[in-house]
């Protein structure tokens, strides 16, 4: 699961976005594994699709779901990318 959580004011060249990621699983190891795969995919995208830099800014943090047999961890990444030409 991911959520766009804002970002900085864009310039003519770049803009920053913050994305909150969630990893869910039946145990902590599975949930963190899901989260790490998502962060890894974003880091691997550096240099493609206008993505210039990816930085881990927070997490992973345990965020209880309130659901029995489910564990959730969250993390936030900041992505610097090329400002689209409008």
N, C-alpha and C positions, 0 to 999 in steps of 0.2 A: 504494500500500500504506500502511496506517496501523496504528499500535499504540497502545493506551492505556497510558501509562507512569506511572500514579499521579496524585497531586494532593495538595492540602492537605486538612486536616480541614474538613468542612463546618460552616457555622453554620446557624442557623435560616433565614437569608435566601439565602446564596450558597454555592457550592462551586467549587473550582478543579480542573480536570483538565489533565494534560499529555498531548499527543498527538504521537507521532513520525510524521512523514510521510516516505515514500520516493518519489522520482521515478526511473524507469528509462527508458533509451533506448539507441539504438545509438551515441550520442555525447553529450558533456557538454551541449551546447545543448538537445537534446531532453529529456534527463533533468531539467535545471534548469527547463525550460519546464513539464514535467509537475508538478514540485514547486510552482512558482509558481501554477499553476492551482488546485491543491489548497489552498494557503494563501489564495489570493484568494477561493475559495468559502467558506472558513471565516470570513474577514473580512466577506464580504458577508452572512453569516447573522446578524451582530450585530443584535440587536433582534427576532429571530425565535426560536421554539422555546426560549425562556427564556435565550438567549445574551445576556449583557450586555456582554462585552468579549473581544476576541481579541488576543493579543500574541505576536509572534515572539520566542522566547527563545534559540534557537540555530540556526545554519546559515544558508545551505546549506553542507554539508560533503560532500566527495567521500568515498565509502565504497566501495572496490573490491569488485566482486562475485565475483571469481574465475572468472567466466564470460567466455569469449572473445566479443567483439563486444557486450558489455553494459556500460553505465555506470550507476552509481547515485549519487544525491545524497540526503542526508537533512536534515531540519530539524525543530525542535521548536516547537510553539505551546502557549501556555497559554490556556485558555478559562475565563472566569468565567461561571457560569450560575446561574440560580435553583435553589435546593435543591428537589427534588420533595417534594410533600406526600405523606406516607406514611400 
